[in-house]
Amino acid sequence: MVALDRLVDVLGSLGTHLGCAPRGRDVVLRGVALHDPVERPRAGGDELLVGVGVGSSAAAARLVGTTRAAAVALHGSAPLDARVAAAARRSGAAVLLVDPAVPWGQLVSVAQALVLGDRGSGDLFAVADAIAALVGGPVTIEDRGSRVLAYSHRQQGVDAVRVETILGRRVPEEARRALDSSGVFTHLAHSDEALFVPQLTEQLGGRLVAAVRAGRELLGSVWVEVDETSPAREAALVDGARTAALHLLRARASSDLERQAEADLVTALLDSGAPGALDRLGLPGGELRVIAVRAHVGDAEHGAALLAFERATSGFGWSRPGRSALFGNVLYTVLPCGGDPAAAVEWVRGLRRELPPEVVVRAGIGGVCDGGSAPVSRLEADECLALGGERPVVYELAWARVLLRRLAVEAEAGRLPVRGPVADLLRHDEEKGTRYAETLRAWLAARGDARGAARALGVHPNTLRYRLQRMGEVAALPLGDAAERLALEVALAVHGELRRRG
């Protein structure tokens, strides 16, 4: 079961556009039916009807106008033909326009995974084994970024690059550069034919590679380590790549639903500490941390944030310990890492390595929490993120800065006293050019040691004592009272924070 709006979003990667939706985008779909040109359409009122064999606008209008289906998918491009639009208004069926380059088999595979909740993306590792048996060599199936999605069981006698690729779950950068300079990735971007790549370096042996494509979209590639090629091998690899494309599409559809379900649970956990969310997310009950990440390229945040979310929910390395959600342009991840924040810092570094080098990543790491206190850790992560900096900001190491920032926010909102001795000294400094506030700050930092404060200011101790005497004439400074001294320090610190914030 899936809403029409959700189906259109996911199928958009296959060149699908919503032509019209007379009953709105909230229509719920519970099944997929195929059009049979010989028989009368029998699709149910909650099904997606796939218009196989509809060859003209007139035929499309007849199909749409007579169907009971909630939505009809047709090969075509925008804008929607007026006759089809009129037929849709009569029947109430939504119309989806699918890029003619996309085979119906691919679209049906993805639609079934979404509508029926079918997680049957199949075992991609089994696909790799089958290709290895047909082509006769060890296989890896990789995504567009040269990250390993699956590999064949047979990996004996492979070269050093293949070993490092599988262990690190991605092609080493040096090997990737060698393949790029040889035109391999250009070939994959424009051709579905298999390509034999001879040995390029001592560590990088010969390979046969073919693109994995859905319609016009490049999903990834299949690589077979071989010393030589033949037409039979190339044909077998191309067929295997087509099979891998179906598996990847179904896996992507299921993964998209999983991401949404995961994000909903994470959202509930961070908003209210929802009971039961941890179990459903597969997280332990305690020693968690919330990480807030903002990613951007220049002034553009949205695309980089989506990419960071995709990488966080796909995982990097061979495991994915955290659970994530995207709120606006901030990625939140709940990570089981205990009292030591080093694991959280390393998680941020791992995410940064997975993103293109031009993406700027900033991160804040909240304090340790359990499920019930996750909203508190999220607030701490947000405040650490707001402090900025190239390195991840950890709450325990930055709590003093967080406190001052909170006080500065309160001061900006007018919720802290605006009059008092510190305000009087600051006003006198501004009007008379004195350095009374700076002097008070140095004296408080030196715990009343006139000589230490004088050294910090670069003046004679007698000069400092004279300033203190004159300051007492400008503002009430009961420096013998511990509570008053604390309040003066806080007020000066808040002023410094406000000045840094501009």
C-alpha angles and dihedrals in degrees: 000000000000137000118251090239091057093046091052092049093053096040089051087086087063093055095264122151131185107245096185140335111199092180096041134256095283094077110130120228121204103170148023124229131184121225114240110203090206100052132052112265111268102178116142125243092257099045138099110236113209109212100222112175097013100140106173142035090248091054090046091052091050091050095047093044096052102037127104090204120122091227139009126208116210133177107247146090136254138310099059114237111258093232091053091047091052091049090050091054090054096048098031092230119145115231123220118196113212125198106256089227090067112088115231090236092064094047093047091049092055095040092053091050090054102037098039095036087238110172090183098124083142126225107306088192088059089052089053090050091050092050090047090054093048099043097034107236145078112290137209125184112207138183126235091277093055092254115148115247097172141345137198123262090237108079102139118140095010124155126259094261092055091051092049091045093056096042093047094035092231140067111269112255095240091054091045091054091050091051092046094051089051091058096248097132092045088055092049091051094055109025139055093198121107116256127205113217113196122216107297102180138007090264097038112069131187120304140184113214137182133182122251105217140176108201103307095338119102108222098176142289144271119229127195121188107227137147094220141008139223136187090257092053092047093049091049091050093050090051090048091051090055090052090048089052092059091049092048093049093050091045090050092051092049090044090052091055090046091052091052093048091047093048091051091053093045090049091052091047095051094043099049111354088254111213114241094021093107093055092048090049092049093240127139119253099248148020095051130147131203116225121199116200131185118190126185144157109218108310093337112098107157100069094045091047091053090049091050090050091050092051093044092052094042093049132222125240111015097304140055109204098170135067119220147197133182117228108186103305097338122094114211121196126184106212129187101222109130129220096325110081092201092095091053092049090050090049089057091048090050091052091049091053090054094055127077113273093247092062113101114214126198122180141185123197120206127213126272114290146163125224095280094050096043091107089059092051089049091054090049091049091050092051092047089049090052090057089066127199136145093263124063110269113228118206097224091052095044104035093116091055089045090052093050091048091052090051091047090053090051090049092051089051091053095247096122126069111274095194129061142093096304091050089049092052093047091050091049091049091052095047100038103027093241126146099224098130091050090048093051091049092052093047092051092046089052090051092239096312103142094194093050092047091048091052090051090052096041094237136115116271089241089056090053093049090050091051091051090052093051091044089058088060092054099044140010105262112177092182093169091069114087094207091050091050091051091049091049091052092049093048092050091047092050090050090052091050091049090051091051090050089055 
